[in-house]
Amino acid sequence: MSLCKTLKPFALLLGAVFAIAPPAAFADDLTVKIGFAAPLTGANAGYGKDLQNGVRLAIDEANAQKIKIGNQVAHFVLVSEDDQADPRVGVQAAQKLADANVAVVVGHFNSGTTIPASQVYESAGIPMIDPAATNPIITNRGFANTFMVISTDAQNAGNAGTYAVQVTKAKRIAIIDDRTAFGQGEADEFEKAVKAAGGNIVTREYTDNHAVDFSTQLTKIKATNADLVFFGGLDTQAAAIAKKMKQLGMNAQLLGGGGVEDPEFIKLAGETAEGAMAWEYGRPLAQLPEGKEFAQKFKAKFGEDILSYAPFGYDATWAAIKAMQAAGSANPSAYRAKLKSINFEGVTGTISFDSTGALKSGASTLYQVKNGEWYPVVTKTGT
């Protein structure tokens, strides 16, 4: 039998194998682990899952595009940890992600978990891109691995304080905060801005993030004849405060910081939500070039509307992926410099970082409830 006749069946068999499995299937893909941490159970789980879905959407799109990092096609894998909105659990979640050798972490949601968790990532040399936590302390410590794609409380609550004095013309301003790193951080920046604008703080009251009754605080505030009440905290408590103000016959304007402007506040506050105002992080999604398309993609994939922070999770994920592409490596020591200098148009706006890792030109928007819906009033960039 000739050599040609001997090799022919083998050649046919080999051809059949390649017909079943294309050559690309034999290439060694580069597996890149994208870490994620946020509350996936408990009272803040809705926000955490919303964020997680934003990250998932970015990862799915990147995998579909068969993005190359160096000479390898990257396969991005999501590694999620539930931090339960608890600082202690948040540190444990951060350590699990570090031990899993993730290339980057998108998280966390609460400032109270983000601040201690970021120390773990700094020690491990893993970049953390924060999509939701807003306390200025996060980027003010000089960490090389901490970045934010959302404006800080200094920007958001600072705008709120200035606006309350100069535009709303409030003469007697009261403050309540929930004593969390987020709520207290907002209240501190709001108070600072009010005083800088020449405003008058008549009282500052405190609660905690588990409280359901605010009678004591609001009774004291009513006695001061306050014409504006600022609340530093999240939507559930803000709704309860709106109801109690109505019950006490208070006519003061209710103003919230970030974490209030979503459908849940309106649903819980009912008709008492009418007229309530809130300064929120970022620009209105509907007014951004890619906002409408993103909202449609999100709804088609997950069967629900965006709650609040999903676009920031999406942009944070793409910031990491683009930096890895530019560096040709998923190793933090190789792509970190590219992340520091990155500049691209995301869903939420321009993504670029200052020397501390904070978002350059962060924006915040004032919303007001009218006819049972939130409507944007004005957007400010910076403070």
Secondary structure per residue as TSV (DSSP state, phi and psi in degrees):
chain	resnum	aa	ss	phi	psi
A	1	M	-	360.0	136.1
A	2	S	-	-74.3	158.5
A	3	L	H	-61.2	-37.8
A	4	C	H	-61.0	-43.2
A	5	K	H	-66.5	-32.5
A	6	T	H	-69.4	-40.9
A	7	L	H	-78.9	-21.6
A	8	K	H	-59.4	-47.2
A	9	P	H	-61.5	-37.3
A	10	F	H	-65.2	-41.3
A	11	A	H	-63.4	-40.6
A	12	L	H	-64.3	-40.4
A	13	L	H	-65.0	-43.9
A	14	L	H	-62.1	-39.7
A	15	G	H	-63.5	-37.5
A	16	A	H	-66.0	-38.1
A	17	V	H	-62.4	-46.1
A	18	F	H	-66.8	-27.0
A	19	A	H	-68.4	-33.0
A	20	I	H	-79.8	-44.1
A	21	A	S	-118.8	110.1
A	22	P	-	-62.9	156.2
A	23	P	G	-52.2	-34.2
A	24	A	G	-60.7	-27.6
A	25	A	G	-67.8	-17.4
A	26	F	G	-91.6	-10.5
A	27	A	S	-70.5	147.8
A	28	D	-	-83.8	105.8
A	29	D	-	-70.2	152.8
A	30	L	E	-96.6	113.8
A	31	T	E	-81.8	123.3
A	32	V	E	-119.3	119.4
A	33	K	E	-88.9	121.7
A	34	I	E	-100.9	112.5
A	35	G	E	-80.5	148.8
A	36	F	E	-143.9	137.3
A	37	A	E	-142.5	132.7
A	38	A	E	-172.4	170.2
A	39	P	-	-71.6	116.6
A	40	L	-	-108.4	-3.3
A	41	T	S	-136.5	162.2
A	42	G	S	91.0	-169.3
A	43	A	T	-64.2	-29.2
A	44	N	T	-98.0	11.5
A	45	A	H	-61.0	-33.6
A	46	G	H	-59.6	-43.6
A	47	Y	H	-65.9	-42.6
A	48	G	H	-61.9	-43.6
A	49	K	H	-69.8	-34.3
A	50	D	H	-61.6	-46.6
A	51	L	H	-60.8	-46.3
A	52	Q	H	-59.3	-39.6
A	53	N	H	-66.2	-34.3
A	54	G	H	-63.0	-40.7
A	55	V	H	-66.8	-43.6
A	56	R	H	-59.4	-41.8
A	57	L	H	-61.9	-43.2
A	58	A	H	-63.6	-44.0
A	59	I	H	-63.6	-44.8
A	60	D	H	-61.7	-40.5
A	61	E	H	-66.7	-42.0
A	62	A	H	-63.8	-42.1
A	63	N	H	-65.3	-37.8
A	64	A	H	-66.1	-30.2
A	65	Q	T	-81.5	-8.0
A	66	K	T	51.5	53.2
A	67	I	-	-64.8	138.2
A	68	K	E	-99.3	137.2
A	69	I	E	-118.5	109.9
A	70	G	T	70.6	-129.9
A	71	N	T	-101.9	9.2
A	72	Q	E	-115.2	144.6
A	73	V	E	-74.8	126.0
A	74	A	E	-84.4	136.9
A	75	H	E	-116.1	107.5
A	76	F	E	-86.0	133.2
A	77	V	E	-124.0	131.8
A	78	L	E	-86.8	127.5
A	79	V	E	-118.5	108.9
A	80	S	E	-106.6	145.6
A	81	E	E	-132.7	139.0
A	82	D	E	-90.1	112.9
A	83	D	-	-91.6	-3.5
A	84	Q	T	57.6	17.0
A	85	A	T	58.6	28.3
A	86	D	-	-118.8	123.7
A	87	P	H	-54.7	-42.3
A	88	R	H	-64.8	-46.9
A	89	V	H	-66.7	-33.3
A	90	G	H	-61.2	-39.9
A	91	V	H	-66.5	-40.3
A	92	Q	H	-63.9	-42.1
A	93	A	H	-62.6	-42.1
A	94	A	H	-61.5	-41.8
A	95	Q	H	-66.4	-37.1
A	96	K	H	-62.3	-41.4
A	97	L	H	-67.2	-39.7
A	98	A	H	-63.8	-42.7
A	99	D	H	-65.8	-26.1
A	100	A	T	-81.3	-0.7
A	101	N	T	59.5	43.9
A	102	V	-	-68.5	152.6
A	103	A	S	-82.8	-24.7
A	104	V	E	-159.9	159.4
A	105	V	E	-124.8	128.7
A	106	V	E	-101.7	113.9
A	107	G	E	160.1	175.7
A	108	H	-	-99.9	-160.9
A	109	F	S	-99.0	-48.3
A	110	N	S	-88.4	141.3
A	111	S	H	-62.0	-35.8
A	112	G	H	-64.2	-26.6
A	113	T	H	-93.2	-33.5
A	114	T	H	-64.9	-42.1
A	115	I	H	-60.2	-53.4
A	116	P	H	-71.1	-33.8
A	117	A	H	-65.2	-34.9
A	118	S	H	-63.4	-26.7
A	119	Q	H	-65.3	-36.8
A	120	V	H	-64.3	-46.2
A	121	Y	H	-66.0	-36.6
A	122	E	H	-63.0	-44.6
A	123	S	H	-64.7	-34.1
A	124	A	H	-84.3	-10.3
A	125	G	T	73.2	27.9
A	126	I	-	-108.1	122.5
A	127	P	-	-61.5	134.5
A	128	M	E	-113.6	124.4
A	129	I	E	-110.2	111.7
A	130	D	E	-85.3	121.0
A	131	P	S	-102.6	0.2
A	132	A	S	-150.5	-38.7
A	133	A	-	-70.4	141.1
A	134	T	-	-129.4	1.4
A	135	N	-	-63.9	130.1
A	136	P	T	-59.3	-21.7
A	137	I	H	-57.6	-31.4
A	138	I	H	-54.1	-43.4
A	139	T	H	-106.4	0.5
A	140	N	H	-88.4	0.8
A	141	R	T	-95.9	1.3
A	142	G	-	77.3	21.0
A	143	F	-	-71.0	139.4
A	144	A	T	-79.1	-16.2
A	145	N	T	-112.2	15.7
A	146	T	E	-112.8	127.1
A	147	F	E	-135.8	155.1
A	148	M	E	-133.3	133.8
A	149	V	S	-105.7	17.2
A	150	I	S	-133.6	149.9
A	151	S	-	-68.1	157.6
A	152	T	-	-89.9	171.2
A	153	D	H	-62.6	-31.9
A	154	A	H	-60.9	-35.3
A	155	Q	H	-79.0	-52.0
A	156	N	H	-70.9	-57.9
A	157	A	H	-70.5	-26.7
A	158	G	H	-64.4	-43.8
A	159	N	H	-61.3	-39.0
A	160	A	H	-62.4	-43.1
A	161	G	H	-66.1	-43.9
A	162	T	H	-63.6	-43.6
A	163	Y	H	-64.1	-40.0
A	164	A	H	-59.4	-37.6
A	165	V	H	-83.9	-49.1
A	166	Q	H	-83.9	-30.5
A	167	V	T	-109.0	-51.4
A	168	T	S	-67.4	-25.7
A	169	K	-	64.7	31.7
A	170	A	-	-65.3	136.1
A	171	K	S	-102.5	-28.1
A	172	R	S	-133.5	102.7
A	173	I	E	-107.7	130.8
A	174	A	E	-114.0	153.1
A	175	I	E	-130.3	138.7
A	176	I	E	-127.8	138.5
A	177	D	E	-138.9	161.0
A	178	D	-	-92.3	8.1
A	179	R	S	66.6	9.4
A	180	T	S	-83.4	167.1
A	181	A	H	-60.2	-32.8
A	182	F	H	-73.6	-58.2
A	183	G	H	-63.5	-44.0
A	184	Q	H	-67.8	-37.3
A	185	G	H	-61.4	-43.4
A	186	E	H	-60.7	-48.5
A	187	A	H	-62.7	-39.7
A	188	D	H	-61.7	-45.2
A	189	E	H	-69.6	-36.0
A	190	F	H	-63.4	-48.4
A	191	E	H	-60.7	-42.3
A	192	K	H	-59.8	-44.3
A	193	A	H	-68.9	-38.7
A	194	V	H	-60.3	-46.9
A	195	K	H	-66.7	-37.8
A	196	A	H	-64.9	-29.2
A	197	A	T	-88.3	3.0
A	198	G	T	85.4	16.6
A	199	G	-	-81.1	171.5
A	200	N	-	-118.4	115.1
A	201	I	E	-92.0	115.6
A	202	V	E	-87.3	-27.4
A	203	T	E	-166.3	154.7
A	204	R	E	-131.1	120.6
A	205	E	E	-112.4	160.3
A	206	Y	E	-129.9	152.0
A	207	T	-	-141.7	-159.5
A	208	D	-	-134.5	168.3
A	209	N	T	-78.8	7.6
A	210	H	T	-111.1	-5.2
A	211	A	-	-67.5	147.6
A	212	V	-	-122.2	-11.7
A	213	D	-	-123.2	128.6
A	214	F	-	-121.4	25.2
A	215	S	H	-59.9	-44.8
A	216	T	H	-61.6	-49.5
A	217	Q	H	-64.5	-44.0
A	218	L	H	-73.8	-29.1
A	219	T	H	-64.5	-41.4
A	220	K	H	-65.1	-41.0
A	221	I	H	-67.0	-40.2
A	222	K	H	-59.7	-36.7
A	223	A	H	-66.9	-21.5
A	224	T	T	-85.6	-6.0
A	225	N	T	60.6	40.5
A	226	A	-	-65.2	143.2
A	227	D	S	-105.7	-4.0
A	228	L	E	-148.7	135.0
A	229	V	E	-119.3	120.1
A	230	F	E	-100.0	132.2
A	231	F	E	-116.4	125.2
A	232	G	E	-99.3	104.1
A	233	G	S	168.6	-166.9
A	234	L	-	-102.4	176.3
A	235	D	H	-60.7	-40.6
A	236	T	H	-60.3	-47.3
A	237	Q	H	-71.2	-35.5
A	238	A	H	-60.8	-38.7
A	239	A	H	-65.5	-40.7
A	240	A	H	-65.6	-36.4
A	241	I	H	-66.2	-41.3
A	242	A	H	-59.6	-43.8
A	243	K	H	-64.6	-44.6
A	244	K	H	-67.0	-36.8
A	245	M	H	-59.9	-40.4
A	246	K	H	-64.5	-43.6
A	247	Q	H	-63.4	-33.7
A	248	L	T	-85.5	-0.4
A	249	G	T	71.6	28.5
A	250	M	-	-83.5	136.8
A	251	N	-	-104.1	6.7
A	252	A	-	-67.0	149.3
A	253	Q	E	-72.8	130.4
A	254	L	E	-93.4	124.7
A	255	L	E	-125.2	124.9
A	256	G	E	-108.0	160.8
A	257	G	-	-95.1	-160.0
A	258	G	T	-61.0	150.4
A	259	G	T	97.5	-1.1
A	260	V	-	-105.9	-37.2
A	261	E	-	-76.7	82.3
A	262	D	S	-154.7	167.4
A	263	P	H	-59.0	-26.2
A	264	E	H	-62.6	-39.2
A	265	F	H	-60.3	-47.2
A	266	I	H	-63.4	-41.8
A	267	K	H	-62.9	-42.9
A	268	L	H	-77.3	-36.5
A	269	A	H	-79.5	-22.1
A	270	G	G	64.2	-143.2
A	271	E	G	-68.2	-18.6
A	272	T	G	-70.8	-10.1
A	273	A	G	-73.8	-22.9
A	274	E	T	-54.2	127.6
A	275	G	T	89.3	-15.5
A	276	A	-	-62.8	148.3
A	277	M	E	-125.4	155.9
A	278	A	E	-153.2	135.4
A	279	W	E	-92.1	123.9
A	280	E	E	-120.0	157.1
A	281	Y	E	-75.7	132.5
A	282	G	S	90.1	-176.9
A	283	R	-	-98.0	157.3
A	284	P	-	-58.3	128.9
A	285	L	G	-58.4	-38.1
A	286	A	G	-65.4	-20.4
A	287	Q	G	-94.5	-3.0
A	288	L	S	-92.5	147.1
A	289	P	T	-52.8	-40.4
A	290	E	T	-103.4	4.9
A	291	G	H	-62.7	-48.3
A	292	K	H	-63.6	-44.0
A	293	E	H	-63.2	-41.0
A	294	F	H	-62.9	-45.1
A	295	A	H	-59.3	-39.0
A	296	Q	H	-68.2	-43.7
A	297	K	H	-62.5	-41.5
A	298	F	H	-63.2	-46.2
A	299	K	H	-65.2	-40.0
A	300	A	H	-65.5	-36.3
A	301	K	H	-81.2	-41.5
A	302	F	H	-108.9	-5.4
A	303	G	S	71.5	17.6
A	304	E	S	-151.2	160.5
A	305	D	-	-78.3	160.5
A	306	I	-	-63.0	134.8
A	307	L	-	-82.0	-53.8
A	308	S	S	-162.8	-61.4
A	309	Y	S	-102.5	1.6
A	310	A	H	-52.5	-42.6
A	311	P	H	-61.0	-32.7
A	312	F	H	-71.0	-37.7
A	313	G	H	-63.3	-38.9
A	314	Y	H	-63.2	-48.5
A	315	D	H	-66.7	-37.3
A	316	A	H	-61.8	-41.5
A	317	T	H	-65.0	-44.2
A	318	W	H	-68.3	-30.0
A	319	A	H	-60.7	-44.0
A	320	A	H	-66.2	-44.9
A	321	I	H	-63.2	-43.7
A	322	K	H	-65.2	-36.5
A	323	A	H	-66.2	-40.0
A	324	M	H	-64.3	-42.3
A	325	Q	H	-58.2	-47.5
A	326	A	H	-64.0	-35.2
A	327	A	H	-84.6	-18.8
A	328	G	T	71.0	24.1
A	329	S	-	-158.5	147.2
A	330	A	-	-99.4	6.9
A	331	N	-	-79.1	124.2
A	332	P	H	-52.8	-38.9
A	333	S	H	-64.8	-23.0
A	334	A	H	-90.9	-38.9
A	335	Y	H	-97.6	-7.9
A	336	R	H	-57.8	-41.8
A	337	A	H	-63.3	-36.4
A	338	K	H	-68.4	-35.3
A	339	L	H	-65.1	-39.7
A	340	K	H	-63.6	-29.9
A	341	S	T	-106.3	9.4
A	342	I	-	-66.9	149.7
A	343	N	-	-155.1	110.8
A	344	F	E	-151.5	161.7
A	345	E	E	-88.9	110.0
A	346	G	-	-94.1	-175.7
A	347	V	S	-64.5	-36.9
A	348	T	S	-88.5	-3.3
A	349	G	S	130.8	-162.5
A	350	T	E	-72.6	128.2
A	351	I	E	-105.2	109.5
A	352	S	-	-156.4	155.2
A	353	F	B	-118.9	146.8
A	354	D	-	-84.0	-172.5
A	355	S	T	-65.1	-20.0
A	356	T	T	-91.5	-11.2
A	357	G	S	98.8	-4.6
A	358	A	-	-74.1	155.5
A	359	L	B	-68.0	129.6
A	360	K	T	-72.6	142.4
A	361	S	T	54.1	43.1
A	362	G	-	-62.2	142.9
A	363	A	E	-115.0	158.0
A	364	S	E	-143.1	150.7
A	365	T	E	-128.2	136.1
A	366	L	E	-89.5	128.0
A	367	Y	E	-117.4	154.6
A	368	Q	E	-136.8	144.6
A	369	V	E	-82.0	121.9
A	370	K	E	-135.5	126.3
A	371	N	T	53.7	40.4
A	372	G	T	76.0	16.6
A	373	E	E	-138.9	154.3
A	374	W	E	-84.2	131.7
A	375	Y	E	-124.1	132.5
A	376	P	E	-68.5	138.7
A	377	V	E	-106.1	-51.1
A	378	V	E	-156.4	149.3
A	379	T	E	-119.5	135.4
A	380	K	E	-120.5	143.6
A	381	T	E	-109.1	130.5
A	382	G	-	74.3	-157.3
A	383	T	-	-116.1	360.0
